[in-house]
Amino acid sequence: MLLISLLSTNSYAQSKNQLELLDKFIIAHNLGTEKAIVNFINETYKPTLLKKINMKKHIAFYNHIIKEFGLLNSEIYEVVETKPTKLIVNLIKKGESTSNKSIDPTEILMVEIDTDKNQPRYLSRGLGLGALACSIKKD
């Protein structure tokens, strides 16, 4: 019984870390400034990853997503996948209702968060971001 309790506590801690990373992304996205993006990257990327990345390219990538999607609703529209080191969610634009299930897939941002197994408060790689419509076309 104790093992089940420990496993569920560990799972909760993992998902809490993933949700905190998601919150930090949404805040940086909605602020939309280069400073917010850099702070997000510095706070959430695994330190060894941070040393390897091209910061200008990452900033440009996040800026592109910000311009393409505009402000985001801080509530999750849909949870697509949840694993101990992975969370995939769909987000919608600020002002849209999360109960509206007929939103155009081009207006839905799919966010993939991969956390480091040994350092779950960090991303093991940059966020996976893209329109849900692109994901549907791949399938």
N, C-alpha and C positions, 0 to 999 in steps of 0.2 A: 504494500500500500504506500509506503514511503517513497519507493521508486517512482510510482505513478505521480505522486505529488511533486517530486523533484523534476520529473520530465515536463509536467505541465507548467511548473514555475519557470523552467528554462525556456520553454516555448513562448511563454508570455513575455519574458525578458527580451527574447529575440524579436518578437513582433513589436514590442514597445520601441526597441531601437530602430526598427524599420520605419515605424510611424513617425518617430522623431526626425529621421532623415527626410521623410516625405514632407513633413511640416516645414523643415528648414528650406527645402527646395521651393515649396509653394511661396513662402515668404520672400525668398530671393527673387523668384520669378515675378511676383506681383510688385515688388519694389522696382525691378527692371533696370537697376543701375549696374554699372560695371563693378562698383565697390561691393554691392550686394552679391554679385556673382562670384567675385574673387573670395569674399568672406565665406560663402557657401562651399566653394571648392576647398579652401584651406581648412575649414572645420570638419568636412565630411569625407574627404578622400584619404584613404590609407596613406600614412606618411611615406612609405616606400613608393607608392604610386605617384604621389605628389611630386617626388623628385624626378620622375620620368616623363611627366606630361609636358606638352607645349601649352602653356597657360593661355597664350593668345588664341590658339585654335579652340580651346575649350570655351573661352569667353565668347568667341564668335558663334560657336554652336549654340550656346545657351541664349545669346542675343537673338539668333535666328528663330528659335522656338518661342521666345517672348513676343517677337514681332508677329509671328504667324498665328499664335493662339490668343494673344491678349491676356487680360487678367483671368486668373483661374479661381474657381470656386474652391474654398478650403475644405469642403466635404468630398469624400470619395464617392464617385458616381457608381463604380462597380469594382469589386475585387475579382481579379481574373485568376490569380494563382498566389498561393501562400505556402512557402516552405521555410525551413529553419534559416536558410541564408538567401532566400529570394522572395520578393514581393512584387507582384505585377498588378497595377491598378489602372483604372480609367478615370480621368478627370475631365471636367467640363468647364466652360467659361463661367466666370462670375456673373451672377444674375440668372443663370439657368437653374431650373429646379432638378434636384437629383431624382425626383419621382417621375420626371419626363423620360419615358423609355423609347421615344421616337426621335432622338437627336441624331442628326446626320453624322455618320462615322468620320467625316472629314473635320468635324467640329469637336471630336473627342481626342484628348491627348492620352496616349498609353505611356505609362511610366514604369520602367523596370528597375528595381533596386536590388542589387546583389551586394550583400554584406560579407565582410571577411569572417570566416568561421572562428578565428582566434581573437579577433578584435571587432565584435559585432556592431560597435558604434561607428565604424568606418565603412565606406563603400570600397569594395574590392576592385572596382573599375568605375568609370564614369556612369552616370545614369543612362539607361536606354530610354530614349524619348522619340516619339513619332505619332503621327495621326493613326487612329484606329483603322482607318480605311486602308493604309499601307499594309498593316498586319493582316487584314482580311484578304487582300490581293495575293499575299505570299502563300496563304493556305490554299 
